[in-house]
Each structure stands twice: as structure tokens, then as C-alpha cells.
Amino acid sequence: MSGTGRTESGHGRLGSVLSGLAVAVGCVLFLGGFVWGALIYQPYTVPTDSMSPTVKPGDRVLAQRIDGSEVRRGDVVVFTDKVWGDAPMVKRVVGVGGDKIACCDAGGRMSVNGQAVEEPYLRGEEPASPTGFTVTVPKGHLFLLGDERMGSLDSRSHLQDAAQGSVPREAVSARLDAVAWPMEGLVERPRSFAELPGGISQPGPIRLVIGAVVIGAVLILGGAAYGPLARALGRGRKPAARSRVTAGV
């Protein structure tokens, strides 16, 4: 009888220690994930339909804070430029400094340095632009277009400006990584730009951030639930234990 009591007590202490450890680790992961995400990402609500269908008006997106030097072709970025109204905007980078951008070829495609670019993010069978243009992007600048090419006010609307519609790299503050609400997942990097010099960017640590938060929540809930479950199970075992002891006596 005394041996059994010590064993059950030992198991109880071990369970309490493990549940406490699970809650502690869970809190670190949960809170750490939120803090990490807040440092790396900024939430942003898309105000217009110029980036449809990739992101739509009212979509809540997570944009990774980056330096303009990290931007690659195909990135969807948040930028602010006085010439464009001095308000945060979301557009897709289709050209970087030195690129010659032309539109459109016989198939309605845009070309970068003479290489036609497939743009699967465009809506339906629309051409890359309803109006033709040719521009050479100044060094240190970016040429940006909306995915809704029929109505987007983008670099094409500023071709007569000094920078031929492009914006300085330093105007970029963040790069879209995911659509948080509605939960549509990561914003894909178009593979067609990967074949050009410089390639495409890699997603930020959004999966790791979300994973830390989710695992942390599971550990907290699991650890907190151990005590009530153990007590409930203990109460269920007590009558049987008394019966065995009596039989032995």
C-alpha cells in the first residue's frame, strides 16, 4: 500500500513538472513568435483594386520590413513616393535599374531586356498593358505596375516624369509575404523573373513565426489542461483502488 502511494505521488509530481515546463516553453514560443513577427512584419490594409486579383481591396496583408536594396523583380512592395502622392502604395516590381521594359509583343506580353515575361498573376487573357510603352529604368530605381493592368495608376502614369515613372529603391519600406485576412496564404514569387539576372527574392520567416505561435498555444493549453485531467482521472481510479486493498486485507 505505501509503495503504491509513493509511486502515484511520484507520477503526480513528474506530471506537474512536465506540465509546468510545457506551459513555460509554450509562453516563450507564443509571446516570442508575436514579438518576432511584430519586429519583422508590418500589417497593411490594401486600399484599392490595383493589385487584383493577387490582393484585393480590404485585404489585410503582412509585409516584411526590408531595405530597398533587397528588392527583386516580381516582388510586391509597399512604398511611399512624393511624386505618387506621398501615401503608402502597393505595386509589383517589374524592372530594376538598367532594365529596358517594353510592352507589348505579339502575344500581349511584357519584355524585360528583350526577354518576354509570363505573368500568371494577371487576370484572364488580358495583355500586360492596354497601351504600349518602352522605358529604361534609371540606376537605383524600380519600375512598378499593378496587377490590374486595365485600371492601375502605376509607373505607366508617370512616364513623363524625370525618372520615367520609376521610384528610388529607398522609397520601399516592405515586401508582401502573405495575405493574413482573408487567409489566402503566401504571396507567390513569379518564376518567370527567376531566369533574369539577380533572380527572385525568397519568402521571409512567416512560416516560422506562425509555427512558433501555434506550437506555443498548443503547449500552453496542453500543460494547463494536465492538472484538471489528472484530478478527474484520479477520482475515477480511487474506488477501484480501495476495493483492491480491502480484498488484500
C-alpha positions as CSV (number, residue, x, y, z in Angstrom):
1,M,0.0,0.0,0.0
2,S,2.7,2.5,1.0
3,G,4.7,1.6,-2.2
4,T,1.7,2.3,-4.4
5,G,1.1,5.7,-2.7
6,R,4.7,6.7,-3.3
7,T,4.6,5.6,-7.0
8,E,1.4,7.5,-7.6
9,S,2.7,10.6,-5.8
10,G,5.9,10.4,-7.9
11,H,4.0,10.2,-11.1
12,G,1.9,13.2,-10.0
13,R,5.0,15.3,-9.2
14,L,6.6,14.3,-12.6
15,G,3.4,15.2,-14.4
16,S,3.1,18.6,-12.7
17,V,6.8,19.4,-13.5
18,L,6.3,18.4,-17.2
19,S,3.0,20.4,-17.4
20,G,4.7,23.4,-15.9
21,L,7.6,23.1,-18.3
22,A,5.2,22.8,-21.3
23,V,3.4,26.0,-20.2
24,A,6.7,27.8,-19.7
25,V,8.1,26.8,-23.1
26,G,4.7,27.5,-24.7
27,C,4.7,31.0,-23.3
28,V,8.2,31.6,-24.7
29,L,7.2,30.4,-28.1
30,F,3.8,32.1,-28.2
31,L,5.0,35.5,-27.0
32,G,8.3,35.2,-28.8
33,G,6.5,34.5,-32.1
34,F,4.3,37.6,-31.7
35,V,7.3,39.8,-30.8
36,W,9.4,38.4,-33.6
37,G,6.5,38.9,-36.1
38,A,6.0,42.5,-34.9
39,L,9.7,43.3,-35.4
40,I,9.9,41.8,-38.9
41,Y,6.4,42.4,-40.3
42,Q,4.1,45.3,-40.6
43,P,0.3,44.8,-41.2
44,Y,-1.1,46.8,-44.1
45,T,-4.7,47.1,-45.5
46,V,-4.8,47.3,-49.3
47,P,-6.9,50.4,-50.2
48,T,-7.6,49.9,-53.9
49,D,-8.1,47.1,-56.5
50,S,-4.9,48.0,-58.5
51,M,-3.3,44.7,-57.3
52,S,-6.3,42.5,-58.0
53,P,-6.5,39.5,-58.2
54,T,-3.3,39.0,-56.2
55,V,-4.6,41.2,-53.3
56,K,-8.0,42.8,-53.3
57,P,-9.3,46.0,-51.6
58,G,-9.7,45.5,-47.9
59,D,-7.3,42.5,-47.7
60,R,-5.1,42.6,-44.6
61,V,-1.6,41.7,-45.6
62,L,1.7,41.0,-43.8
63,A,4.7,42.9,-45.3
64,Q,8.2,42.1,-44.3
65,R,10.3,45.2,-43.4
66,I,13.2,45.3,-45.8
67,D,15.7,47.7,-47.2
68,G,15.2,48.8,-50.8
69,S,18.4,47.1,-51.8
70,E,16.8,43.7,-51.1
71,V,14.0,44.2,-53.7
72,R,14.0,41.8,-56.7
73,R,11.9,41.7,-59.8
74,G,8.4,40.2,-59.2
75,D,8.2,41.4,-55.6
76,V,5.0,43.1,-54.4
77,V,6.2,46.0,-52.3
78,V,4.9,48.8,-50.1
79,F,6.5,52.1,-51.0
80,T,5.9,55.9,-50.5
81,D,6.9,58.5,-53.1
82,K,6.1,62.2,-53.1
83,V,5.5,62.2,-56.8
84,W,2.9,59.5,-56.4
85,G,1.0,61.3,-53.7
86,D,3.2,60.7,-50.6
87,A,1.0,57.9,-49.4
88,P,1.8,54.2,-48.9
89,M,1.1,52.2,-52.1
90,V,1.3,48.5,-53.1
91,K,2.6,47.6,-56.6
92,R,4.7,44.9,-58.2
93,V,8.3,45.5,-59.3
94,V,8.8,44.5,-62.9
95,G,12.1,46.2,-63.6
96,V,15.2,47.4,-61.7
97,G,17.9,49.9,-62.5
98,G,19.3,49.4,-66.0
99,D,16.4,47.2,-67.3
100,K,14.7,48.0,-70.6
101,I,11.0,47.4,-70.2
102,A,8.8,47.1,-73.3
103,C,5.2,46.3,-73.9
104,C,3.7,44.5,-75.7
105,D,4.8,41.8,-78.0
106,A,2.5,39.9,-80.5
107,G,1.3,37.7,-77.6
108,G,0.5,40.7,-75.4
109,R,3.4,40.0,-73.1
110,M,5.8,42.5,-71.5
111,S,9.5,42.0,-72.1
112,V,12.5,42.8,-69.8
113,N,15.8,43.3,-71.6
114,G,14.3,41.6,-74.7
115,Q,13.1,38.6,-72.8
116,A,9.3,38.0,-72.8
117,V,7.9,37.5,-69.3
118,E,4.9,35.3,-68.5
119,E,2.7,36.9,-65.8
120,P,0.4,34.3,-64.4
121,Y,-0.9,36.7,-61.8
122,L,-2.7,38.8,-64.4
123,R,-6.5,38.5,-64.8
124,G,-7.7,36.1,-67.5
125,E,-6.4,36.7,-71.1
126,E,-5.7,40.4,-70.6
127,P,-2.5,41.8,-72.2
128,A,0.3,43.0,-70.0
129,S,-0.8,46.6,-70.7
130,P,-3.7,48.1,-72.7
131,T,-1.2,50.7,-74.0
132,G,2.3,50.2,-75.3
133,F,5.4,51.7,-73.7
134,T,9.2,51.4,-73.7
135,V,11.3,52.7,-70.9
136,T,14.8,52.2,-69.5
137,V,14.9,52.2,-65.7
138,P,17.4,54.6,-64.1
139,K,20.1,53.2,-61.9
140,G,19.0,52.8,-58.3
141,H,15.3,52.9,-59.3
142,L,12.4,50.5,-59.7
143,F,9.6,50.3,-62.3
144,L,6.3,49.2,-60.7
145,L,3.0,48.1,-62.1
146,G,-0.3,47.0,-60.6
147,D,-1.6,43.5,-61.4
148,E,-4.9,45.1,-62.5
149,R,-3.3,46.5,-65.7
150,M,-6.5,47.9,-67.2
151,G,-7.1,50.4,-64.4
152,S,-4.0,50.6,-62.2
153,L,-2.3,54.0,-61.8
154,D,1.3,53.0,-61.7
155,S,4.7,53.7,-63.4
156,R,2.9,54.0,-66.8
157,S,1.1,57.1,-65.5
158,H,4.4,58.8,-64.7
159,L,6.4,58.1,-67.9
160,Q,6.8,61.8,-68.5
161,D,8.3,62.4,-65.1
162,A,12.1,62.9,-64.7
163,A,12.6,59.3,-63.5
164,Q,10.3,57.9,-66.3
165,G,7.8,56.6,-63.9
166,S,10.3,54.7,-61.7
167,V,10.8,55.3,-57.9
168,P,14.0,55.2,-55.9
169,R,14.8,51.9,-54.2
170,E,14.8,53.7,-50.8
171,A,11.1,54.5,-51.2
172,V,10.4,50.9,-50.5
173,S,9.7,50.0,-46.9
174,A,8.3,46.5,-47.0
175,R,7.6,43.4,-49.2
176,L,4.4,41.5,-49.1
177,D,4.8,38.0,-47.8
178,A,1.2,36.8,-47.1
179,V,-2.4,37.7,-47.1
180,A,-3.5,37.4,-43.5
181,W,-7.2,38.1,-43.9
182,P,-8.9,36.5,-45.6
183,M,-6.3,33.7,-45.0
184,E,-5.1,33.1,-48.6
185,G,-1.5,32.2,-47.7
186,L,1.8,33.3,-49.1
187,V,2.2,35.8,-52.0
188,E,4.0,33.7,-54.6
189,R,7.2,34.9,-56.4
190,P,6.6,34.5,-60.1
191,R,9.1,32.0,-61.5
192,S,9.3,33.9,-64.9
193,F,11.5,36.5,-63.3
194,A,13.8,33.9,-61.8
195,E,15.6,33.4,-65.2
196,L,16.7,37.1,-65.3
197,P,19.9,38.3,-63.6
198,G,19.5,38.7,-59.9
199,G,16.7,36.1,-59.7
200,I,13.8,36.4,-57.3
201,S,13.6,37.0,-53.6
202,Q,12.9,34.3,-51.0
203,P,9.9,34.4,-48.6
204,G,10.6,35.8,-45.2
205,P,10.2,33.7,-42.0
206,I,6.4,33.9,-41.9
207,R,6.0,30.1,-41.6
208,L,8.4,30.0,-38.6
209,V,6.6,32.9,-36.9
210,I,3.2,31.3,-37.4
211,G,4.6,27.9,-36.3
212,A,6.1,29.3,-33.1
213,V,2.8,30.9,-32.2
214,V,0.7,27.8,-32.9
215,I,3.0,25.4,-31.2
216,G,3.2,27.8,-28.2
217,A,-0.6,27.9,-27.9
218,V,-0.8,24.1,-28.1
219,L,1.8,23.7,-25.3
220,I,0.1,26.3,-23.1
221,L,-3.3,24.7,-23.5
222,G,-2.0,21.1,-23.1
223,G,0.1,22.0,-20.0
224,A,-2.8,23.9,-18.4
225,A,-5.2,21.1,-19.0
226,Y,-3.0,18.5,-17.3
227,G,-4.0,19.3,-13.8
228,P,-7.8,19.1,-14.2
229,L,-7.4,16.0,-16.3
230,A,-5.2,14.3,-13.8
231,R,-7.6,15.1,-10.9
232,A,-10.5,13.8,-13.0
233,L,-8.7,10.6,-13.8
234,G,-7.6,10.2,-10.2
235,R,-11.1,10.5,-8.9
236,G,-12.1,7.8,-11.4
237,R,-9.5,5.4,-10.1
238,K,-10.0,5.8,-6.4
239,P,-12.9,3.4,-5.8
240,A,-11.2,0.6,-7.7
241,A,-8.0,1.1,-5.6
242,R,-10.0,0.8,-2.3
243,S,-11.6,-2.4,-3.5
244,R,-8.2,-4.0,-4.2
245,V,-6.8,-3.0,-0.8
246,T,-9.8,-4.4,1.0
247,A,-9.6,-7.7,-0.9
248,G,-5.9,-8.0,0.1
249,V,-6.6,-7.5,3.8
